[in-house]
């Protein structure tokens, strides 16, 4: 039976496992929805690769999720891809409801008491024109200490490769966090200190423990998972695409399909660790740059019917 528009899945993607932090919030906010999550781990990290590469991957993945999985909406759970490509995706797919991510510096301004806010993210995000515009619009209201964290997302990606984290990989995450946090100045609630830290990369949510140990208990950490989940709900409601809350909640792997362009085990370990999902919900796929794979797959599917 062909699913109705409302029953079709929501596509969610990131360069790797970082977007699982957004998927976790989406799952809590929208329990009746189905999700297809694409981790582009075979092409990660995005943060230090440049806009043209990230934009090409974003287009290929969007086409793949539409053609192969018939998604009804797309959440770009990656700040770097949003900065590099969301405008073009919006232009090229005007009928696809689209939610992007950007560092939550606006909410941080409302939360900060000292008026000094730290922002960490990938180099791609923090040097983008989109971020410059956002920062410019708020610069009169607070002081921002902006720190690109080269290598951190990739270290987090690798630290999740085992169900029990590998000590050497976890210590690489700790070392990078220590270096970047130290470079930003003093954290705390006293005047002149950074009292709010914005996580401008979805991977960093998974280094919360390491970051918390460095900045102390009183500093606020701000991420985007929950606001993005609420925004997705609003968008689905406005477009009449929200799943019927009267429908039964689908079974685990029907509700959550996780796909990676890299190796399967790390995604399975991360899905189990952070979303309590069984390994069988995860699979691999190839998403070629020109999206041809999606077309071939679609043609094969049509032939098989
Ligand atoms: N998780 C991604 C973000 O939010 C990018 C990490 C990377 O691949 O560098 O920006």
py3Dmol code that shows the C-alpha trace and the ligand (Angstrom):
import py3Dmol

protein = """\
ATOM      1  CA  UNK A   1       0.000   0.000   0.000  1.00  0.00           C
ATOM      2  CA  UNK A   2       1.398   3.435  -0.885  1.00  0.00           C
ATOM      3  CA  UNK A   3       1.875   5.543   2.226  1.00  0.00           C
ATOM      4  CA  UNK A   4      -0.096   8.775   2.477  1.00  0.00           C
ATOM      5  CA  UNK A   5       1.870  12.044   2.426  1.00  0.00           C
ATOM      6  CA  UNK A   6       1.630  12.192   6.206  1.00  0.00           C
ATOM      7  CA  UNK A   7       3.006   8.652   6.625  1.00  0.00           C
ATOM      8  CA  UNK A   8       6.131   9.288   4.534  1.00  0.00           C
ATOM      9  CA  UNK A   9       9.388   9.644   6.495  1.00  0.00           C
ATOM     10  CA  UNK A  10      11.234  12.798   7.439  1.00  0.00           C
ATOM     11  CA  UNK A  11      14.805  12.845   6.091  1.00  0.00           C
ATOM     12  CA  UNK A  12      17.550  13.916   8.501  1.00  0.00           C
ATOM     13  CA  UNK A  13      21.212  14.153   7.567  1.00  0.00           C
ATOM     14  CA  UNK A  14      24.638  15.113   8.825  1.00  0.00           C
ATOM     15  CA  UNK A  15      28.256  14.521   7.854  1.00  0.00           C
ATOM     16  CA  UNK A  16      28.236  11.672  10.363  1.00  0.00           C
ATOM     17  CA  UNK A  17      26.848  10.745  13.743  1.00  0.00           C
ATOM     18  CA  UNK A  18      26.540  14.342  15.077  1.00  0.00           C
ATOM     19  CA  UNK A  19      22.995  14.740  13.763  1.00  0.00           C
ATOM     20  CA  UNK A  20      21.891  11.871  16.007  1.00  0.00           C
ATOM     21  CA  UNK A  21      21.744  14.546  18.731  1.00  0.00           C
ATOM     22  CA  UNK A  22      19.061  16.284  16.639  1.00  0.00           C
ATOM     23  CA  UNK A  23      17.353  12.994  15.787  1.00  0.00           C
ATOM     24  CA  UNK A  24      17.082  12.266  19.514  1.00  0.00           C
ATOM     25  CA  UNK A  25      15.196  15.547  20.020  1.00  0.00           C
ATOM     26  CA  UNK A  26      13.030  14.940  16.920  1.00  0.00           C
ATOM     27  CA  UNK A  27      12.097  11.487  18.161  1.00  0.00           C
ATOM     28  CA  UNK A  28      10.995  12.896  21.521  1.00  0.00           C
ATOM     29  CA  UNK A  29       9.009  15.777  19.963  1.00  0.00           C
ATOM     30  CA  UNK A  30       7.403  13.762  17.147  1.00  0.00           C
ATOM     31  CA  UNK A  31       6.717  10.219  18.398  1.00  0.00           C
ATOM     32  CA  UNK A  32       4.340   9.350  15.548  1.00  0.00           C
ATOM     33  CA  UNK A  33       6.750  10.245  12.749  1.00  0.00           C
ATOM     34  CA  UNK A  34       9.045   7.974  10.743  1.00  0.00           C
ATOM     35  CA  UNK A  35      12.643   9.095  10.150  1.00  0.00           C
ATOM     36  CA  UNK A  36      15.380   8.192   7.667  1.00  0.00           C
ATOM     37  CA  UNK A  37      18.753   9.346   8.960  1.00  0.00           C
ATOM     38  CA  UNK A  38      21.707   9.589   6.582  1.00  0.00           C
ATOM     39  CA  UNK A  39      25.188   9.786   8.129  1.00  0.00           C
ATOM     40  CA  UNK A  40      27.603  10.806   5.380  1.00  0.00           C
ATOM     41  CA  UNK A  41      30.496   9.320   7.351  1.00  0.00           C
ATOM     42  CA  UNK A  42      32.221   8.139   4.158  1.00  0.00           C
ATOM     43  CA  UNK A  43      32.760  11.836   3.362  1.00  0.00           C
ATOM     44  CA  UNK A  44      33.213  13.267   6.879  1.00  0.00           C
ATOM     45  CA  UNK A  45      34.326  15.622   8.245  1.00  0.00           C
ATOM     46  CA  UNK A  46      32.641  18.477   6.363  1.00  0.00           C
ATOM     47  CA  UNK A  47      33.979  21.261   8.572  1.00  0.00           C
ATOM     48  CA  UNK A  48      37.364  21.734   6.956  1.00  0.00           C
ATOM     49  CA  UNK A  49      36.524  20.763   3.356  1.00  0.00           C
ATOM     50  CA  UNK A  50      35.181  23.956   1.848  1.00  0.00           C
ATOM     51  CA  UNK A  51      31.752  25.074   0.661  1.00  0.00           C
ATOM     52  CA  UNK A  52      31.763  23.586  -2.852  1.00  0.00           C
ATOM     53  CA  UNK A  53      32.370  20.051  -1.559  1.00  0.00           C
ATOM     54  CA  UNK A  54      29.780  20.330   1.231  1.00  0.00           C
ATOM     55  CA  UNK A  55      27.191  21.860  -1.116  1.00  0.00           C
ATOM     56  CA  UNK A  56      27.688  19.033  -3.638  1.00  0.00           C
ATOM     57  CA  UNK A  57      27.219  16.395  -0.912  1.00  0.00           C
ATOM     58  CA  UNK A  58      24.117  18.200   0.390  1.00  0.00           C
ATOM     59  CA  UNK A  59      22.534  18.201  -3.075  1.00  0.00           C
ATOM     60  CA  UNK A  60      23.374  14.540  -3.723  1.00  0.00           C
ATOM     61  CA  UNK A  61      21.964  13.451  -0.359  1.00  0.00           C
ATOM     62  CA  UNK A  62      18.795  15.509  -0.777  1.00  0.00           C
ATOM     63  CA  UNK A  63      18.169  13.911  -4.182  1.00  0.00           C
ATOM     64  CA  UNK A  64      18.910  10.444  -2.773  1.00  0.00           C
ATOM     65  CA  UNK A  65      16.534  10.839   0.181  1.00  0.00           C
ATOM     66  CA  UNK A  66      13.776  12.112  -2.099  1.00  0.00           C
ATOM     67  CA  UNK A  67      14.202   9.513  -4.841  1.00  0.00           C
ATOM     68  CA  UNK A  68      14.883   6.410  -2.752  1.00  0.00           C
ATOM     69  CA  UNK A  69      13.024   7.127   0.488  1.00  0.00           C
ATOM     70  CA  UNK A  70      10.259   9.499  -0.655  1.00  0.00           C
ATOM     71  CA  UNK A  71      10.867  11.893   2.237  1.00  0.00           C
ATOM     72  CA  UNK A  72       8.139  14.450   2.988  1.00  0.00           C
ATOM     73  CA  UNK A  73      10.513  16.960   4.642  1.00  0.00           C
ATOM     74  CA  UNK A  74      14.233  17.368   5.281  1.00  0.00           C
ATOM     75  CA  UNK A  75      16.101  18.390   8.427  1.00  0.00           C
ATOM     76  CA  UNK A  76      19.692  19.373   7.645  1.00  0.00           C
ATOM     77  CA  UNK A  77      21.090  18.368  11.055  1.00  0.00           C
ATOM     78  CA  UNK A  78      24.454  19.917  10.282  1.00  0.00           C
ATOM     79  CA  UNK A  79      25.451  23.543  10.817  1.00  0.00           C
ATOM     80  CA  UNK A  80      28.217  23.295   8.199  1.00  0.00           C
ATOM     81  CA  UNK A  81      25.910  21.978   5.446  1.00  0.00           C
ATOM     82  CA  UNK A  82      23.227  24.515   6.344  1.00  0.00           C
ATOM     83  CA  UNK A  83      25.739  27.361   6.046  1.00  0.00           C
ATOM     84  CA  UNK A  84      27.108  26.069   2.738  1.00  0.00           C
ATOM     85  CA  UNK A  85      23.967  24.981   0.911  1.00  0.00           C
ATOM     86  CA  UNK A  86      20.559  25.571   2.479  1.00  0.00           C
ATOM     87  CA  UNK A  87      19.701  28.542   0.261  1.00  0.00           C
ATOM     88  CA  UNK A  88      20.419  26.577  -2.902  1.00  0.00           C
ATOM     89  CA  UNK A  89      18.503  23.511  -1.717  1.00  0.00           C
ATOM     90  CA  UNK A  90      15.557  25.779  -0.955  1.00  0.00           C
ATOM     91  CA  UNK A  91      15.731  27.206  -4.470  1.00  0.00           C
ATOM     92  CA  UNK A  92      16.170  23.844  -6.172  1.00  0.00           C
ATOM     93  CA  UNK A  93      13.502  22.012  -4.153  1.00  0.00           C
ATOM     94  CA  UNK A  94      10.866  24.684  -3.505  1.00  0.00           C
ATOM     95  CA  UNK A  95       8.238  22.094  -2.583  1.00  0.00           C
ATOM     96  CA  UNK A  96      10.332  20.282   0.018  1.00  0.00           C
ATOM     97  CA  UNK A  97       9.729  21.532   3.574  1.00  0.00           C
ATOM     98  CA  UNK A  98      13.236  22.223   4.863  1.00  0.00           C
ATOM     99  CA  UNK A  99      14.695  22.897   8.303  1.00  0.00           C
ATOM    100  CA  UNK A 100      18.321  23.963   8.717  1.00  0.00           C
ATOM    101  CA  UNK A 101      20.530  24.554  11.739  1.00  0.00           C
ATOM    102  CA  UNK A 102      22.562  27.518  12.824  1.00  0.00           C
ATOM    103  CA  UNK A 103      24.482  28.189  16.038  1.00  0.00           C
ATOM    104  CA  UNK A 104      21.907  29.233  18.667  1.00  0.00           C
ATOM    105  CA  UNK A 105      23.466  32.614  19.444  1.00  0.00           C
ATOM    106  CA  UNK A 106      20.141  34.427  19.551  1.00  0.00           C
ATOM    107  CA  UNK A 107      18.773  32.309  22.430  1.00  0.00           C
ATOM    108  CA  UNK A 108      22.211  32.649  24.074  1.00  0.00           C
ATOM    109  CA  UNK A 109      21.887  36.450  24.120  1.00  0.00           C
ATOM    110  CA  UNK A 110      18.621  36.106  26.034  1.00  0.00           C
ATOM    111  CA  UNK A 111      20.220  33.694  28.541  1.00  0.00           C
ATOM    112  CA  UNK A 112      23.553  35.404  29.219  1.00  0.00           C
ATOM    113  CA  UNK A 113      23.922  37.586  32.318  1.00  0.00           C
ATOM    114  CA  UNK A 114      27.520  38.700  31.715  1.00  0.00           C
ATOM    115  CA  UNK A 115      26.878  39.506  28.057  1.00  0.00           C
ATOM    116  CA  UNK A 116      29.948  37.479  27.047  1.00  0.00           C
ATOM    117  CA  UNK A 117      29.095  34.442  24.944  1.00  0.00           C
ATOM    118  CA  UNK A 118      31.345  31.693  23.591  1.00  0.00           C
ATOM    119  CA  UNK A 119      30.589  30.018  20.252  1.00  0.00           C
ATOM    120  CA  UNK A 120      32.312  26.832  19.076  1.00  0.00           C
ATOM    121  CA  UNK A 121      31.735  25.225  15.692  1.00  0.00           C
ATOM    122  CA  UNK A 122      33.506  24.032  12.565  1.00  0.00           C
ATOM    123  CA  UNK A 123      35.666  26.382  10.529  1.00  0.00           C
ATOM    124  CA  UNK A 124      33.156  26.036   7.650  1.00  0.00           C
ATOM    125  CA  UNK A 125      30.265  27.276   9.794  1.00  0.00           C
ATOM    126  CA  UNK A 126      32.067  30.032  11.663  1.00  0.00           C
ATOM    127  CA  UNK A 127      33.721  31.573   8.585  1.00  0.00           C
ATOM    128  CA  UNK A 128      30.537  31.445   6.482  1.00  0.00           C
ATOM    129  CA  UNK A 129      28.713  34.499   5.208  1.00  0.00           C
ATOM    130  CA  UNK A 130      25.542  33.189   6.822  1.00  0.00           C
ATOM    131  CA  UNK A 131      27.160  33.158  10.272  1.00  0.00           C
ATOM    132  CA  UNK A 132      28.724  36.607   9.699  1.00  0.00           C
ATOM    133  CA  UNK A 133      25.236  37.994   9.031  1.00  0.00           C
ATOM    134  CA  UNK A 134      23.790  36.339  12.136  1.00  0.00           C
ATOM    135  CA  UNK A 135      26.646  37.572  14.316  1.00  0.00           C
ATOM    136  CA  UNK A 136      26.411  41.074  12.844  1.00  0.00           C
ATOM    137  CA  UNK A 137      22.724  41.266  13.740  1.00  0.00           C
ATOM    138  CA  UNK A 138      23.471  40.565  17.431  1.00  0.00           C
ATOM    139  CA  UNK A 139      26.843  42.180  17.986  1.00  0.00           C
ATOM    140  CA  UNK A 140      25.348  45.273  19.595  1.00  0.00           C
ATOM    141  CA  UNK A 141      23.649  43.102  22.236  1.00  0.00           C
ATOM    142  CA  UNK A 142      26.556  40.946  23.488  1.00  0.00           C
ATOM    143  CA  UNK A 143      30.240  40.182  23.073  1.00  0.00           C
ATOM    144  CA  UNK A 144      31.037  36.959  21.243  1.00  0.00           C
ATOM    145  CA  UNK A 145      34.159  34.827  21.518  1.00  0.00           C
ATOM    146  CA  UNK A 146      34.120  32.679  18.392  1.00  0.00           C
ATOM    147  CA  UNK A 147      36.357  29.606  18.265  1.00  0.00           C
ATOM    148  CA  UNK A 148      36.594  27.213  15.278  1.00  0.00           C
ATOM    149  CA  UNK A 149      37.491  23.739  16.559  1.00  0.00           C
ATOM    150  CA  UNK A 150      39.401  22.001  13.744  1.00  0.00           C
ATOM    151  CA  UNK A 151      39.470  18.251  14.193  1.00  0.00           C
ATOM    152  CA  UNK A 152      37.014  18.061  17.084  1.00  0.00           C
ATOM    153  CA  UNK A 153      33.994  16.733  15.156  1.00  0.00           C
ATOM    154  CA  UNK A 154      36.179  14.091  13.528  1.00  0.00           C
ATOM    155  CA  UNK A 155      37.663  13.034  16.880  1.00  0.00           C
ATOM    156  CA  UNK A 156      34.125  12.697  18.303  1.00  0.00           C
ATOM    157  CA  UNK A 157      33.102  10.720  15.218  1.00  0.00           C
ATOM    158  CA  UNK A 158      35.960   8.280  15.804  1.00  0.00           C
ATOM    159  CA  UNK A 159      35.462   8.087  19.565  1.00  0.00           C
ATOM    160  CA  UNK A 160      32.036   6.547  18.964  1.00  0.00           C
ATOM    161  CA  UNK A 161      33.366   3.712  16.862  1.00  0.00           C
ATOM    162  CA  UNK A 162      33.068   1.273  19.719  1.00  0.00           C
ATOM    163  CA  UNK A 163      30.181   0.557  22.064  1.00  0.00           C
ATOM    164  CA  UNK A 164      32.676   1.035  24.901  1.00  0.00           C
ATOM    165  CA  UNK A 165      34.643   4.163  23.948  1.00  0.00           C
ATOM    166  CA  UNK A 166      38.311   3.642  23.213  1.00  0.00           C
ATOM    167  CA  UNK A 167      40.503   5.416  25.786  1.00  0.00           C
ATOM    168  CA  UNK A 168      42.965   6.897  23.254  1.00  0.00           C
ATOM    169  CA  UNK A 169      40.188   8.313  21.059  1.00  0.00           C
ATOM    170  CA  UNK A 170      38.302   9.753  24.062  1.00  0.00           C
ATOM    171  CA  UNK A 171      41.488  11.399  25.277  1.00  0.00           C
ATOM    172  CA  UNK A 172      41.928  13.028  21.848  1.00  0.00           C
ATOM    173  CA  UNK A 173      38.453  14.581  22.315  1.00  0.00           C
ATOM    174  CA  UNK A 174      39.458  15.734  25.804  1.00  0.00           C
ATOM    175  CA  UNK A 175      42.729  17.235  24.584  1.00  0.00           C
ATOM    176  CA  UNK A 176      41.082  19.159  21.748  1.00  0.00           C
ATOM    177  CA  UNK A 177      38.331  20.455  24.060  1.00  0.00           C
ATOM    178  CA  UNK A 178      40.984  21.560  26.574  1.00  0.00           C
ATOM    179  CA  UNK A 179      42.984  23.403  23.917  1.00  0.00           C
ATOM    180  CA  UNK A 180      40.026  25.240  22.381  1.00  0.00           C
ATOM    181  CA  UNK A 181      38.304  26.138  25.654  1.00  0.00           C
ATOM    182  CA  UNK A 182      41.612  27.485  27.051  1.00  0.00           C
ATOM    183  CA  UNK A 183      42.014  29.683  23.957  1.00  0.00           C
ATOM    184  CA  UNK A 184      38.633  31.347  24.591  1.00  0.00           C
ATOM    185  CA  UNK A 185      39.412  32.955  27.964  1.00  0.00           C
ATOM    186  CA  UNK A 186      37.776  32.639  31.368  1.00  0.00           C
ATOM    187  CA  UNK A 187      34.438  30.917  31.865  1.00  0.00           C
ATOM    188  CA  UNK A 188      32.176  31.663  34.833  1.00  0.00           C
ATOM    189  CA  UNK A 189      29.391  33.892  36.036  1.00  0.00           C
ATOM    190  CA  UNK A 190      31.500  36.838  37.253  1.00  0.00           C
ATOM    191  CA  UNK A 191      31.482  40.081  35.245  1.00  0.00           C
ATOM    192  CA  UNK A 192      33.602  39.814  32.112  1.00  0.00           C
ATOM    193  CA  UNK A 193      33.524  36.000  32.051  1.00  0.00           C
ATOM    194  CA  UNK A 194      31.936  33.798  29.399  1.00  0.00           C
ATOM    195  CA  UNK A 195      28.768  32.484  31.060  1.00  0.00           C
ATOM    196  CA  UNK A 196      27.143  30.859  28.006  1.00  0.00           C
ATOM    197  CA  UNK A 197      28.674  28.453  25.481  1.00  0.00           C
ATOM    198  CA  UNK A 198      26.901  27.794  22.183  1.00  0.00           C
ATOM    199  CA  UNK A 199      27.524  24.392  20.596  1.00  0.00           C
ATOM    200  CA  UNK A 200      27.546  25.337  16.917  1.00  0.00           C
ATOM    201  CA  UNK A 201      28.171  21.809  15.650  1.00  0.00           C
ATOM    202  CA  UNK A 202      25.843  18.866  16.212  1.00  0.00           C
ATOM    203  CA  UNK A 203      28.756  16.542  17.032  1.00  0.00           C
ATOM    204  CA  UNK A 204      29.767  18.613  20.070  1.00  0.00           C
ATOM    205  CA  UNK A 205      26.665  17.587  22.038  1.00  0.00           C
ATOM    206  CA  UNK A 206      28.402  14.229  22.391  1.00  0.00           C
ATOM    207  CA  UNK A 207      31.419  15.919  24.071  1.00  0.00           C
ATOM    208  CA  UNK A 208      29.209  17.609  26.636  1.00  0.00           C
ATOM    209  CA  UNK A 209      30.861  15.794  29.549  1.00  0.00           C
ATOM    210  CA  UNK A 210      34.367  16.860  28.508  1.00  0.00           C
ATOM    211  CA  UNK A 211      33.232  20.452  27.917  1.00  0.00           C
ATOM    212  CA  UNK A 212      31.305  20.639  31.178  1.00  0.00           C
ATOM    213  CA  UNK A 213      34.385  19.496  33.115  1.00  0.00           C
ATOM    214  CA  UNK A 214      36.336  22.404  31.602  1.00  0.00           C
ATOM    215  CA  UNK A 215      33.828  25.272  31.852  1.00  0.00           C
ATOM    216  CA  UNK A 216      32.369  24.432  35.275  1.00  0.00           C
ATOM    217  CA  UNK A 217      28.814  23.750  36.429  1.00  0.00           C
ATOM    218  CA  UNK A 218      27.451  27.313  36.280  1.00  0.00           C
ATOM    219  CA  UNK A 219      28.086  28.043  32.589  1.00  0.00           C
ATOM    220  CA  UNK A 220      25.154  27.387  30.265  1.00  0.00           C
ATOM    221  CA  UNK A 221      25.565  25.085  27.298  1.00  0.00           C
ATOM    222  CA  UNK A 222      23.197  25.874  24.438  1.00  0.00           C
ATOM    223  CA  UNK A 223      22.479  23.467  21.587  1.00  0.00           C
ATOM    224  CA  UNK A 224      19.848  23.409  18.869  1.00  0.00           C
ATOM    225  CA  UNK A 225      18.224  19.967  19.062  1.00  0.00           C
ATOM    226  CA  UNK A 226      15.014  20.906  20.868  1.00  0.00           C
ATOM    227  CA  UNK A 227      14.256  24.201  19.066  1.00  0.00           C
ATOM    228  CA  UNK A 228      14.843  22.443  15.726  1.00  0.00           C
ATOM    229  CA  UNK A 229      12.464  19.644  16.691  1.00  0.00           C
ATOM    230  CA  UNK A 230       9.786  22.207  17.635  1.00  0.00           C
ATOM    231  CA  UNK A 231      10.378  24.104  14.378  1.00  0.00           C
ATOM    232  CA  UNK A 232      10.001  20.833  12.429  1.00  0.00           C
ATOM    233  CA  UNK A 233       6.669  20.195  14.153  1.00  0.00           C
ATOM    234  CA  UNK A 234       5.452  23.730  13.263  1.00  0.00           C
ATOM    235  CA  UNK A 235       6.503  23.310   9.638  1.00  0.00           C
ATOM    236  CA  UNK A 236       4.784  19.932   9.269  1.00  0.00           C
ATOM    237  CA  UNK A 237       1.657  21.345  10.861  1.00  0.00           C
ATOM    238  CA  UNK A 238       1.650  24.375   8.544  1.00  0.00           C
ATOM    239  CA  UNK A 239       2.080  22.180   5.439  1.00  0.00           C
ATOM    240  CA  UNK A 240      -0.505  19.584   6.519  1.00  0.00           C
ATOM    241  CA  UNK A 241       2.169  16.863   6.658  1.00  0.00           C
ATOM    242  CA  UNK A 242       2.147  15.992  10.358  1.00  0.00           C
ATOM    243  CA  UNK A 243       1.575  12.262  10.989  1.00  0.00           C
ATOM    244  CA  UNK A 244      -1.812  11.438  12.458  1.00  0.00           C
ATOM    245  CA  UNK A 245      -1.408  11.224  16.264  1.00  0.00           C
ATOM    246  CA  UNK A 246      -4.187   8.628  16.184  1.00  0.00           C
ATOM    247  CA  UNK A 247      -1.892   6.258  14.242  1.00  0.00           C
ATOM    248  CA  UNK A 248      -0.020   3.609  16.169  1.00  0.00           C
ATOM    249  CA  UNK A 249       3.609   4.450  16.974  1.00  0.00           C
ATOM    250  CA  UNK A 250       5.604   2.441  14.392  1.00  0.00           C
ATOM    251  CA  UNK A 251       7.987  -0.308  15.584  1.00  0.00           C
ATOM    252  CA  UNK A 252      11.653   0.683  16.197  1.00  0.00           C
ATOM    253  CA  UNK A 253      13.239   0.072  12.785  1.00  0.00           C
ATOM    254  CA  UNK A 254      10.138   1.084  10.869  1.00  0.00           C
ATOM    255  CA  UNK A 255      10.204   4.360  12.743  1.00  0.00           C
ATOM    256  CA  UNK A 256      13.969   4.891  12.604  1.00  0.00           C
ATOM    257  CA  UNK A 257      15.981   3.872   9.589  1.00  0.00           C
ATOM    258  CA  UNK A 258      19.642   4.799   9.903  1.00  0.00           C
ATOM    259  CA  UNK A 259      21.940   4.727   6.894  1.00  0.00           C
ATOM    260  CA  UNK A 260      25.647   5.454   6.570  1.00  0.00           C
ATOM    261  CA  UNK A 261      27.914   6.040   3.583  1.00  0.00           C
ATOM    262  CA  UNK A 262      30.835   4.877   5.775  1.00  0.00           C
ATOM    263  CA  UNK A 263      31.281   1.765   7.877  1.00  0.00           C
ATOM    264  CA  UNK A 264      28.316   0.235   9.587  1.00  0.00           C
ATOM    265  CA  UNK A 265      29.704  -0.602  13.031  1.00  0.00           C
ATOM    266  CA  UNK A 266      30.306   2.975  14.240  1.00  0.00           C
ATOM    267  CA  UNK A 267      26.746   3.983  13.323  1.00  0.00           C
ATOM    268  CA  UNK A 268      25.347   0.897  15.036  1.00  0.00           C
ATOM    269  CA  UNK A 269      27.385   1.637  18.174  1.00  0.00           C
ATOM    270  CA  UNK A 270      26.301   5.295  18.206  1.00  0.00           C
ATOM    271  CA  UNK A 271      22.625   4.443  17.562  1.00  0.00           C
ATOM    272  CA  UNK A 272      22.678   1.930  20.381  1.00  0.00           C
ATOM    273  CA  UNK A 273      24.535   4.239  22.763  1.00  0.00           C
ATOM    274  CA  UNK A 274      22.538   7.416  22.190  1.00  0.00           C
ATOM    275  CA  UNK A 275      19.146   6.321  20.865  1.00  0.00           C
ATOM    276  CA  UNK A 276      18.902   2.817  22.329  1.00  0.00           C
ATOM    277  CA  UNK A 277      18.210   1.488  18.836  1.00  0.00           C
ATOM    278  CA  UNK A 278      19.033  -2.091  17.805  1.00  0.00           C
ATOM    279  CA  UNK A 279      21.821  -2.669  15.266  1.00  0.00           C
ATOM    280  CA  UNK A 280      19.315  -3.978  12.693  1.00  0.00           C
ATOM    281  CA  UNK A 281      17.906  -0.433  12.200  1.00  0.00           C
ATOM    282  CA  UNK A 282      21.223   0.526  10.531  1.00  0.00           C
ATOM    283  CA  UNK A 283      22.416  -0.152   6.978  1.00  0.00           C
ATOM    284  CA  UNK A 284      24.898   1.217   4.429  1.00  0.00           C
ATOM    285  CA  UNK A 285      24.361   2.989   1.108  1.00  0.00           C
ATOM    286  CA  UNK A 286      26.387   4.678  -1.585  1.00  0.00           C
ATOM    287  CA  UNK A 287      25.333   8.193  -2.471  1.00  0.00           C
ATOM    288  CA  UNK A 288      27.408   9.254  -5.484  1.00  0.00           C
ATOM    289  CA  UNK A 289      28.131  12.936  -5.956  1.00  0.00           C
ATOM    290  CA  UNK A 290      25.859  13.210  -8.995  1.00  0.00           C
ATOM    291  CA  UNK A 291      22.999  11.434  -7.252  1.00  0.00           C
ATOM    292  CA  UNK A 292      23.036   8.819 -10.045  1.00  0.00           C
ATOM    293  CA  UNK A 293      22.827   6.008  -7.507  1.00  0.00           C
ATOM    294  CA  UNK A 294      19.486   7.298  -6.369  1.00  0.00           C
ATOM    295  CA  UNK A 295      18.184   7.328  -9.917  1.00  0.00           C
ATOM    296  CA  UNK A 296      19.427   3.799 -10.644  1.00  0.00           C
ATOM    297  CA  UNK A 297      17.941   2.506  -7.418  1.00  0.00           C
ATOM    298  CA  UNK A 298      14.654   4.187  -8.214  1.00  0.00           C
ATOM    299  CA  UNK A 299      14.602   2.700 -11.713  1.00  0.00           C
ATOM    300  CA  UNK A 300      15.328  -0.781 -10.280  1.00  0.00           C
ATOM    301  CA  UNK A 301      12.547  -0.374  -7.781  1.00  0.00           C
ATOM    302  CA  UNK A 302      10.085   0.655 -10.477  1.00  0.00           C
ATOM    303  CA  UNK A 303      11.097  -2.348 -12.592  1.00  0.00           C
ATOM    304  CA  UNK A 304      10.631  -4.701  -9.649  1.00  0.00           C
ATOM    305  CA  UNK A 305       7.048  -3.541  -9.041  1.00  0.00           C
TER     306      UNK A 305
END
"""
ligand_1 = """\
10
LIG
N 28.075 18.015 12.593
C 28.405 18.990 11.649
C 27.953 20.397 12.039
O 26.993 20.558 12.755
C 29.736 18.971 10.952
C 30.871 18.202 11.497
C 31.944 17.980 10.442
O 31.750 17.086 9.627
O 32.948 18.711 10.422
O 28.523 21.359 11.602
"""
view = py3Dmol.view(width=600, height=400)
view.addModel(protein, "pdb")
view.setStyle({"model": 0}, {"cartoon": {"style": "trace"}})
view.addModel(ligand_1, "xyz")
view.setStyle({"model": 1}, {"stick": {}})
view.zoomTo()
view.show()
